[in-house]
Amino acid sequence: MLSTTPRSGPRRIRNAVLSVLAVCAALAGLLLGTGASPAAAASALPCDVYGAAGTPCVAAHSLVRALYSAYNGSLYQVKRASDGATKDIGLLSAGGYANAAAQDSFCSGTTCVITGIYDQSARHNDLTVEGAGGAGAADVGAPADALPVTVGGHQVYGLEISAGMGYRDDSTSGVAVNGQAEGMYMVTSGTHVNNRCCFDYGNAETNNKDTGNGHMDAINFGTECWFSPCYGQGPWVQADLENGLFQSDAGHSRNTSNTGTGPLPFVTALLKNNGQNHFALKYGNAQSGRLTTTYSGGEPTAGGYAPMHQEGAIVLGTGGDNSNGSIGSFFEGVMTSGIPTDAADDAVQADIVSVGYGGATGSTGTLTPGSEISLRATTSCCTADYVRHQNDAGVLSPITSGSSSLDRSDATWIVRRGLASGSCVSFESRNHPGDFLRHYDYKLHRQPMDGTAQFRADATFCPQTGKSGTGTSFASYNYPTRYLRHYDYNLYIASDGGSDDFDSTTSWTDDVSWAVAPPWAP
């Protein structure tokens, strides 16, 4: 069992009082229709908001920040591959952000997985790696360095779930059971999703098996359309109430305007359910704006859902029976006792926006880890062309100040410490957090980091003086005689001569030499 650092009593009480006063002001502004600015809401963190509104958090999980203004305990635990040692990762300060440098130091020269996520609430509903269930074998922990992200101006790590990964607590305290009311939200990503079951966060069965309709009450996020019709391409915020992903009482969407969130890098997904005759779904851009309600109405009309029969376990990353074919990203999430008010939801969304998910790293134009860059070709034909991803492939495209925001974002990368070697670098997509430039069959792609040794090697490049005598060339970590090259506007790792067209010796030295430029989308 994970053990959290004890909370500090007097300081916790004093900060809680200040938080209550701050959130009351924020809630008052919302109720009066004046709105609450992100700055005003920032002093009261999500569980302060919900607590002041009479719906306290019974679970509060985050890898990136505190969810109470007075919290100063551990956020998560990592386990080191080299010797099996574990370390709790805490905060830089009470109510602040994760101390990611502690993880980097502990995991230096080896790899780490996340073995547990601490509950910041007094309930201590900590999550550990999920065991076997009715639909899946025991899961494994997610790689600790797979999802680097800037939050609140700090470099931290989120949780990147691939198939076969998940977390759970089957013995909880205070979580809704047998038709009790509850609410929940998570901050996730619209760029790391699939149509497999089931990327969930919320209430699940205590025996890891499907025990019937209404025995779950969890947020689901992905592109799986369980009940047709679903409108648009998704991903959608849905309710996993067991034996279905519900967008309405009928299961299928009754809202033709709900086409999904699209590829937003950061999404607030929210579900609340009174356990008797009503549930609601909301989503928002976690970087800006307010929440949108996609459904608010009766429980599913099929038998077993009214009232609900929640069992009170907490699941993250899988379905209630450990259906674990889904992928997803998780940054923070809470569960409450009782139905939060819409005003409280709005104040929480304002706080999330104020955090600045995916903000600028504060460094640009160098190969120092954390720097945001664009890579420009130096071959005479192509000096206005840049490395970018398009339909998941790495390509070379002309980019100018007049290019679309999407094109400029696709051509921006964040330099990360090499996933396979700290002396080399990896390139994380600026607008697809957790996706890296990697080679496969010698061609470059943008793909989510899955933690395997193969991916780490394929996504690591070692800088050296440009082969043409200018700029920088990037040798493949696992094919050191092959270098990042553009050829016919596609990207490869290419050798200087070989059987493939992209190994042509013509202009090879120029094609593998790159200018490290300021980012197009800082």
C-alpha positions as CSV (number, residue, x, y, z in Angstrom):
1,M,0.0,0.0,0.0
2,L,1.3,3.4,-0.9
3,S,1.8,5.8,2.1
4,T,1.5,9.5,1.7
5,T,3.5,12.1,3.4
6,P,1.4,13.4,6.4
7,R,-0.4,16.7,5.9
8,S,0.7,19.6,8.0
9,G,-2.2,20.5,10.3
10,P,-2.0,24.3,11.2
11,R,-0.8,25.4,7.8
12,R,-3.4,23.2,6.1
13,I,-6.2,24.7,8.2
14,R,-5.0,28.3,7.6
15,N,-4.6,27.8,3.8
16,A,-8.0,26.0,3.6
17,V,-9.7,29.0,5.2
18,L,-8.0,31.3,2.8
19,S,-9.0,29.0,-0.1
20,V,-12.6,29.0,1.0
21,L,-12.7,32.8,1.1
22,A,-11.1,32.9,-2.4
23,V,-13.5,30.4,-3.9
24,C,-16.5,32.0,-2.4
25,A,-15.6,35.2,-4.2
26,A,-15.0,33.3,-7.4
27,L,-18.4,31.4,-7.1
28,A,-20.1,34.7,-6.3
29,G,-18.8,36.2,-9.5
30,L,-20.0,33.3,-11.5
31,L,-23.4,33.2,-9.9
32,L,-23.8,37.0,-10.5
33,G,-22.9,36.4,-14.2
34,T,-19.7,38.4,-14.0
35,G,-17.5,35.4,-14.4
36,A,-14.3,34.5,-12.6
37,S,-11.0,35.4,-14.2
38,P,-8.4,32.7,-14.3
39,A,-6.3,34.8,-11.9
40,A,-9.1,35.0,-9.4
41,A,-9.8,31.3,-9.5
42,A,-6.1,30.2,-9.4
43,S,-5.9,30.8,-5.6
44,A,-8.5,28.2,-5.0
45,L,-7.6,24.8,-6.4
46,P,-10.2,22.3,-7.6
47,C,-10.8,20.5,-4.3
48,D,-10.9,23.8,-2.5
49,V,-13.6,24.8,-4.9
50,Y,-15.6,21.7,-4.6
51,G,-15.2,21.6,-0.8
52,A,-16.5,25.1,-0.4
53,A,-19.5,24.3,-2.6
54,G,-20.4,21.4,-0.3
55,T,-19.3,18.5,-2.5
56,P,-15.9,17.6,-1.1
57,C,-13.3,15.5,-3.0
58,V,-13.2,11.9,-2.0
59,A,-10.4,11.3,-4.5
60,A,-7.8,13.7,-6.0
61,H,-5.2,12.3,-8.3
62,S,-2.6,14.2,-10.3
63,L,0.9,13.8,-11.5
64,V,1.5,17.4,-12.3
65,R,0.2,19.6,-9.4
66,A,-1.5,19.9,-6.1
67,L,-5.3,19.9,-6.2
68,Y,-5.7,21.5,-2.7
69,S,-4.0,24.8,-2.0
70,A,-2.6,23.4,1.2
71,Y,-1.5,19.9,0.0
72,N,2.3,19.3,0.3
73,G,2.5,15.5,0.1
74,S,3.5,13.1,-2.6
75,L,1.9,12.9,-6.0
76,Y,3.1,9.6,-7.4
77,Q,5.6,6.9,-7.0
78,V,8.2,5.6,-9.6
79,K,10.1,2.4,-9.7
80,R,13.6,2.2,-11.1
81,A,14.4,-0.6,-13.6
82,S,18.1,-0.9,-12.7
83,D,17.6,-2.0,-9.0
84,G,13.9,-2.0,-8.3
85,A,14.1,0.9,-5.9
86,T,11.1,3.2,-5.6
87,K,10.8,7.0,-4.9
88,D,7.9,9.2,-4.1
89,I,7.7,12.3,-6.3
90,G,6.3,15.3,-4.4
91,L,5.8,19.1,-4.9
92,L,8.1,22.0,-5.2
93,S,5.9,23.8,-2.6
94,A,2.5,23.4,-0.9
95,G,-0.2,23.9,-3.4
96,G,2.3,23.9,-6.2
97,Y,3.7,21.8,-9.0
98,A,5.5,18.4,-9.3
99,N,9.2,18.2,-8.5
100,A,10.0,16.5,-11.8
101,A,13.7,17.1,-11.3
102,A,13.6,14.6,-8.5
103,Q,12.3,12.0,-10.9
104,D,14.9,12.9,-13.5
105,S,17.7,12.5,-11.0
106,F,16.4,9.2,-9.6
107,C,15.8,7.7,-13.0
108,S,19.0,9.0,-14.6
109,G,20.8,6.3,-16.6
110,T,18.0,3.9,-16.4
111,T,14.2,3.8,-16.9
112,C,11.3,4.1,-14.5
113,V,7.7,3.2,-14.4
114,I,4.9,4.8,-12.4
115,T,3.8,2.3,-9.7
116,G,1.3,4.4,-7.8
117,I,-0.7,7.6,-7.8
118,Y,-1.4,9.2,-4.4
119,D,-4.8,10.4,-3.4
120,Q,-4.5,14.0,-2.1
121,S,-7.8,13.8,-0.2
122,A,-8.0,12.7,3.4
123,R,-9.6,9.4,2.1
124,H,-6.2,8.1,0.9
125,N,-7.7,6.3,-2.1
126,D,-4.3,5.7,-3.7
127,L,-4.1,4.0,-7.1
128,T,-1.7,1.1,-7.8
129,V,-1.1,-0.9,-11.0
130,E,-4.2,-2.9,-11.8
131,G,-4.4,-6.6,-11.4
132,A,-6.1,-9.1,-13.7
133,G,-9.8,-8.8,-14.4
134,G,-12.6,-10.5,-16.2
135,A,-11.4,-9.2,-19.6
136,G,-7.7,-8.6,-19.2
137,A,-4.5,-9.9,-17.7
138,A,-2.7,-7.9,-15.0
139,D,-1.6,-4.5,-16.2
140,V,1.8,-2.9,-16.2
141,G,2.9,0.5,-15.0
142,A,3.2,3.4,-17.5
143,P,6.7,4.7,-18.4
144,A,7.4,7.7,-16.1
145,D,9.0,9.8,-18.8
146,A,6.5,9.2,-21.7
147,L,4.5,12.4,-21.3
148,P,6.7,15.5,-20.5
149,V,4.6,18.7,-20.4
150,T,4.8,22.3,-19.3
151,V,2.2,23.1,-16.6
152,G,2.2,26.4,-14.7
153,G,5.5,27.2,-16.3
154,H,7.1,24.1,-14.9
155,Q,8.4,21.0,-16.7
156,V,6.4,18.0,-15.3
157,Y,5.2,14.6,-16.4
158,G,1.7,13.3,-17.2
159,L,0.5,9.7,-17.4
160,E,0.7,8.1,-20.8
161,I,-1.5,5.0,-21.0
162,S,-0.9,2.4,-23.7
163,A,-2.8,-0.8,-24.1
164,G,-2.1,-3.1,-21.2
165,M,-1.6,-0.3,-18.7
166,G,-4.0,0.7,-15.9
167,Y,-4.4,1.7,-12.2
168,R,-7.0,0.8,-9.6
169,D,-8.1,0.9,-6.0
170,D,-10.7,-1.8,-5.1
171,S,-10.9,-0.9,-1.4
172,T,-11.8,2.8,-1.1
173,S,-13.3,5.2,1.4
174,G,-16.1,7.7,0.8
175,V,-16.7,6.9,-2.9
176,A,-20.3,6.7,-4.0
177,V,-22.0,3.3,-3.8
178,N,-25.5,2.0,-4.5
179,G,-27.1,5.0,-6.2
180,Q,-25.3,7.7,-4.2
181,A,-24.6,11.0,-6.0
182,E,-21.1,11.9,-7.3
183,G,-19.2,14.0,-9.7
184,M,-15.8,13.7,-11.4
185,Y,-13.5,15.3,-13.9
186,M,-10.2,14.6,-15.5
187,V,-7.8,16.5,-17.7
188,T,-6.8,14.4,-20.6
189,S,-5.7,14.8,-24.3
190,G,-7.6,14.6,-27.5
191,T,-4.5,13.7,-29.4
192,H,-3.8,10.3,-27.7
193,V,-7.0,8.2,-28.2
194,N,-8.3,5.2,-29.9
195,N,-11.5,3.2,-30.4
196,R,-10.8,0.4,-28.0
197,C,-12.3,-0.2,-24.6
198,C,-11.9,1.6,-22.3
199,F,-10.0,4.7,-21.2
200,D,-11.9,5.5,-18.0
201,Y,-11.5,7.4,-14.8
202,G,-14.1,6.9,-12.1
203,N,-16.2,4.5,-10.2
204,A,-15.9,0.7,-11.0
205,E,-16.5,-2.8,-9.7
206,T,-14.6,-4.0,-6.7
207,N,-13.8,-7.5,-8.1
208,N,-12.5,-6.3,-11.5
209,K,-15.4,-8.0,-13.3
210,D,-18.5,-6.9,-15.1
211,T,-21.2,-7.3,-12.5
212,G,-24.0,-5.8,-14.5
213,N,-25.7,-2.6,-15.7
214,G,-25.2,0.5,-13.5
215,H,-22.3,-1.0,-11.5
216,M,-19.9,1.6,-13.0
217,D,-20.0,5.4,-13.1
218,A,-16.9,6.6,-14.9
219,I,-15.8,9.2,-17.4
220,N,-14.8,7.6,-20.7
221,F,-12.8,9.4,-23.4
222,G,-12.0,8.0,-26.8
223,T,-13.3,7.4,-30.3
224,E,-15.3,4.2,-29.6
225,C,-18.9,4.7,-30.5
226,W,-20.8,2.0,-28.5
227,F,-24.3,3.1,-29.4
228,S,-25.0,4.4,-33.0
229,P,-25.3,7.2,-34.0
230,C,-22.4,9.2,-32.8
231,Y,-21.8,12.4,-34.6
232,G,-18.4,13.5,-36.0
233,Q,-15.2,11.8,-35.5
234,G,-14.8,12.2,-31.7
235,P,-13.1,11.8,-29.4
236,W,-16.2,12.1,-27.1
237,V,-16.7,12.5,-23.4
238,Q,-19.0,9.6,-22.5
239,A,-20.3,7.9,-19.4
240,D,-19.1,4.3,-18.8
241,L,-22.0,3.0,-16.7
242,E,-21.1,-0.6,-17.5
243,N,-22.2,-2.5,-20.6
244,G,-22.2,0.7,-22.6
245,L,-20.6,4.1,-23.2
246,F,-23.5,6.5,-22.9
247,Q,-23.9,9.9,-24.5
248,S,-27.6,10.1,-23.4
249,D,-30.4,8.1,-21.8
250,A,-30.8,6.2,-25.0
251,G,-27.1,5.5,-25.2
252,H,-26.5,7.1,-28.6
253,S,-26.0,10.8,-29.0
254,R,-29.1,13.0,-29.0
255,N,-27.0,16.0,-29.7
256,T,-26.0,16.5,-33.4
257,S,-23.7,19.3,-32.5
258,N,-21.6,17.0,-30.2
259,T,-19.0,15.9,-32.8
260,G,-16.3,15.4,-30.2
261,T,-13.5,17.5,-28.9
262,G,-11.3,17.0,-31.9
263,P,-7.5,16.9,-31.5
264,L,-7.3,19.4,-28.6
265,P,-4.0,18.8,-26.8
266,F,-5.6,19.2,-23.4
267,V,-9.3,18.5,-22.6
268,T,-11.4,18.8,-19.4
269,A,-13.8,15.9,-19.3
270,L,-16.6,15.9,-16.7
271,L,-19.4,13.6,-15.6
272,K,-21.9,14.0,-12.7
273,N,-24.6,11.6,-11.7
274,N,-27.2,11.7,-9.0
275,G,-27.4,8.0,-9.0
276,Q,-31.2,8.0,-9.3
277,N,-32.6,9.7,-12.4
278,H,-30.1,12.2,-13.9
279,F,-26.6,12.4,-15.3
280,A,-24.7,15.1,-17.2
281,L,-21.6,15.2,-19.4
282,K,-19.4,18.3,-20.1
283,Y,-16.2,19.0,-21.8
284,G,-13.9,22.0,-22.3
285,N,-10.6,23.1,-23.8
286,A,-8.3,22.9,-20.8
287,Q,-6.2,25.7,-22.3
288,S,-9.0,28.3,-22.8
289,G,-12.7,29.0,-22.5
290,R,-15.6,27.5,-20.6
291,L,-17.3,24.1,-20.3
292,T,-19.9,22.8,-22.8
293,T,-22.7,20.5,-21.7
294,T,-23.3,17.8,-24.2
295,Y,-26.0,16.0,-22.2
296,S,-28.1,16.6,-19.1
297,G,-31.0,14.3,-18.6
298,G,-32.3,11.0,-17.4
299,E,-30.4,7.9,-16.6
300,P,-30.3,5.2,-19.3
301,T,-33.7,3.7,-20.0
302,A,-32.4,0.2,-20.1
303,G,-32.8,-1.8,-16.9
304,G,-30.3,-1.6,-14.1
305,Y,-29.3,2.1,-14.4
306,A,-32.0,3.9,-12.4
307,P,-31.1,3.7,-9.6
308,M,-27.4,3.1,-10.2
309,H,-25.5,0.3,-8.4
310,Q,-22.0,1.7,-8.1
311,E,-19.5,-0.4,-6.1
312,G,-17.0,2.3,-5.2
313,A,-13.7,1.1,-6.7
314,I,-11.7,3.6,-8.6
315,V,-10.3,2.8,-12.0
316,L,-7.9,4.7,-14.3
317,G,-7.0,3.7,-17.9
318,T,-9.2,0.6,-18.3
319,G,-12.8,-0.6,-18.1
320,G,-14.4,-2.0,-15.0
321,D,-13.5,-5.6,-16.0
322,N,-9.9,-4.5,-16.9
323,S,-10.7,-4.2,-20.6
324,N,-7.3,-2.7,-21.4
325,G,-7.0,-2.1,-25.1
326,S,-7.4,1.6,-24.9
327,I,-4.8,4.4,-24.9
328,G,-5.1,7.8,-23.2
329,S,-3.4,10.6,-21.3
330,F,-4.1,11.7,-17.7
331,F,-2.9,14.8,-16.0
332,E,-5.3,15.3,-13.1
333,G,-8.7,14.2,-11.9
334,V,-11.0,14.2,-8.9
335,M,-14.1,12.5,-7.6
336,T,-16.6,14.2,-5.3
337,S,-19.2,13.3,-2.8
338,G,-22.5,14.7,-4.1
339,I,-23.3,16.6,-7.3
340,P,-21.2,19.7,-7.8
341,T,-23.0,22.8,-8.8
342,D,-22.5,24.2,-12.3
343,A,-20.9,27.3,-10.7
344,A,-18.3,25.1,-9.0
345,D,-17.6,23.2,-12.3
346,D,-17.1,26.6,-14.0
347,A,-14.7,27.7,-11.2
348,V,-12.7,24.5,-11.5
349,Q,-12.5,24.9,-15.3
350,A,-11.3,28.5,-14.8
351,D,-8.6,27.2,-12.5
352,I,-7.5,24.5,-15.0
353,V,-7.2,27.1,-17.7
354,S,-5.2,29.4,-15.4
355,V,-2.6,26.7,-15.0
356,G,-1.4,27.0,-18.6
357,Y,-1.3,23.4,-19.7
358,G,1.1,23.1,-22.6
359,G,2.5,26.6,-22.2
360,A,5.8,27.8,-23.5
361,T,8.8,26.1,-21.9
362,G,10.7,29.4,-21.6
363,S,13.5,28.2,-23.8
364,T,13.8,28.4,-27.6
365,G,16.2,27.8,-30.5
366,T,18.7,25.4,-28.9
367,L,19.2,21.7,-28.4
368,T,19.1,22.0,-24.6
369,P,16.3,19.8,-23.2
370,G,13.1,21.8,-22.8
371,S,13.9,24.1,-25.6
372,E,11.2,24.6,-28.3
373,I,12.6,24.6,-31.9
374,S,11.9,24.2,-35.5
375,L,14.3,22.3,-37.8
376,R,15.0,24.0,-41.1
377,A,16.6,22.3,-44.2
378,T,19.9,23.8,-45.4
379,T,19.9,22.2,-48.9
380,S,19.8,25.0,-51.5
381,C,16.4,23.9,-52.8
382,C,14.7,23.9,-49.5
383,T,15.9,26.6,-47.2
384,A,12.3,27.7,-46.4
385,D,11.2,24.1,-45.6
386,Y,10.9,22.6,-42.1
387,V,10.5,19.3,-40.4
388,R,6.8,18.8,-39.5
389,H,4.4,16.0,-38.9
390,Q,1.4,15.5,-41.2
391,N,-1.1,12.6,-40.9
392,D,1.3,11.1,-38.4
393,A,4.2,11.0,-40.9
394,G,7.4,13.1,-40.8
395,V,7.6,15.3,-43.9
396,L,9.4,18.5,-45.1
397,S,7.1,21.4,-45.8
398,P,7.5,25.2,-46.5
399,I,6.5,27.2,-43.4
400,T,6.1,30.9,-43.2
401,S,4.6,33.5,-40.9
402,G,1.6,33.3,-43.2
403,S,1.2,29.5,-42.7
404,S,-1.8,28.3,-40.7
405,S,-1.6,27.9,-37.0
406,L,-1.9,24.1,-37.5
407,D,1.0,24.0,-40.0
408,R,3.2,26.2,-37.7
409,S,2.4,24.0,-34.7
410,D,3.1,20.8,-36.7
411,A,6.5,22.2,-37.4
412,T,7.4,22.9,-33.8
413,W,9.2,20.4,-31.5
414,I,10.3,20.3,-27.9
415,V,13.8,19.0,-27.3
416,R,13.8,16.3,-24.7
417,R,16.6,14.4,-23.1
418,G,17.2,11.4,-25.3
419,L,14.8,8.6,-24.5
420,A,17.5,6.0,-24.9
421,S,20.5,8.1,-24.0
422,G,20.9,11.3,-21.9
423,S,23.7,12.4,-24.1
424,C,21.4,12.5,-27.2
425,V,18.0,14.1,-27.8
426,S,14.4,13.2,-28.7
427,F,11.9,15.5,-30.3
428,E,8.4,15.7,-28.8
429,S,5.6,17.1,-30.8
430,R,4.5,20.6,-29.6
431,N,0.8,20.0,-30.4
432,H,0.6,16.3,-29.7
433,P,1.9,15.9,-26.2
434,G,3.6,12.6,-25.6
435,D,4.1,11.9,-29.3
436,F,7.7,11.8,-30.5
437,L,9.5,11.8,-33.9
438,R,10.7,8.2,-34.4
439,H,11.9,6.1,-37.3
440,Y,10.2,2.9,-38.4
441,D,11.4,0.9,-41.4
442,Y,13.8,3.9,-41.9
443,K,11.0,6.4,-42.4
444,L,10.1,9.1,-39.8
445,H,6.8,9.1,-38.0
446,R,5.1,10.9,-35.1
447,Q,4.0,8.3,-32.6
448,P,3.1,8.1,-28.9
449,M,5.8,6.9,-26.6
450,D,5.0,3.4,-25.4
451,G,8.0,2.9,-23.1
452,T,9.5,0.0,-25.0
453,A,13.3,-0.1,-25.5
454,Q,12.7,-0.3,-29.3
455,F,10.7,3.0,-29.2
456,R,13.2,4.7,-27.0
457,A,16.0,3.8,-29.4
458,D,14.0,4.7,-32.6
459,A,13.2,8.1,-31.1
460,T,16.7,9.1,-30.0
461,F,19.0,11.1,-32.2
462,C,22.6,12.2,-31.5
463,P,23.6,15.7,-32.6
464,Q,26.9,16.4,-34.2
465,T,28.4,19.0,-36.4
466,G,26.6,19.2,-39.8
467,K,28.0,16.9,-42.4
468,S,28.0,19.8,-44.9
469,G,30.1,21.9,-42.5
470,T,27.1,23.9,-41.4
471,G,24.3,23.4,-39.0
472,T,23.7,20.1,-37.1
473,S,23.3,16.5,-38.2
474,F,21.4,14.0,-36.2
475,A,22.6,10.4,-36.1
476,S,20.1,7.6,-35.3
477,Y,20.9,6.2,-31.9
478,N,20.4,2.6,-33.0
479,Y,21.7,3.0,-36.6
480,P,24.6,5.4,-36.0
481,T,25.7,5.5,-39.7
482,R,22.2,6.7,-40.7
483,Y,21.2,10.4,-40.2
484,L,18.0,12.3,-40.3
485,R,17.5,13.2,-43.9
486,H,14.9,14.8,-46.2
487,Y,14.4,13.2,-49.6
488,D,11.6,14.0,-52.0
489,Y,10.0,16.0,-49.1
490,N,9.8,12.9,-46.9
491,L,12.0,12.2,-43.9
492,Y,14.2,9.2,-43.4
493,I,17.2,7.9,-41.5
494,A,19.6,7.6,-44.5
495,S,23.1,6.4,-45.0
496,D,25.6,8.0,-47.5
497,G,25.0,5.5,-50.3
498,G,22.9,2.3,-50.2
499,S,20.3,0.3,-52.0
500,D,17.3,2.6,-51.2
501,D,16.6,5.7,-53.2
502,F,16.8,7.8,-50.0
503,D,20.4,6.6,-49.4
504,S,21.5,8.4,-52.6
505,T,24.8,10.1,-52.3
506,T,23.6,13.1,-54.3
507,S,23.4,16.1,-51.9
508,W,23.5,13.8,-48.9
509,T,25.7,16.0,-46.8
510,D,23.4,19.0,-47.3
511,D,20.2,16.9,-46.8
512,V,21.4,15.6,-43.4
513,S,22.5,19.1,-42.2
514,W,19.8,21.1,-40.3
515,A,19.5,24.6,-38.9
516,V,18.1,24.6,-35.4
517,A,15.7,27.6,-35.6
518,P,13.4,29.4,-33.2
519,P,10.0,27.6,-33.0
520,W,7.2,28.6,-35.3
521,A,4.6,28.0,-32.5
522,P,6.3,28.9,-29.2
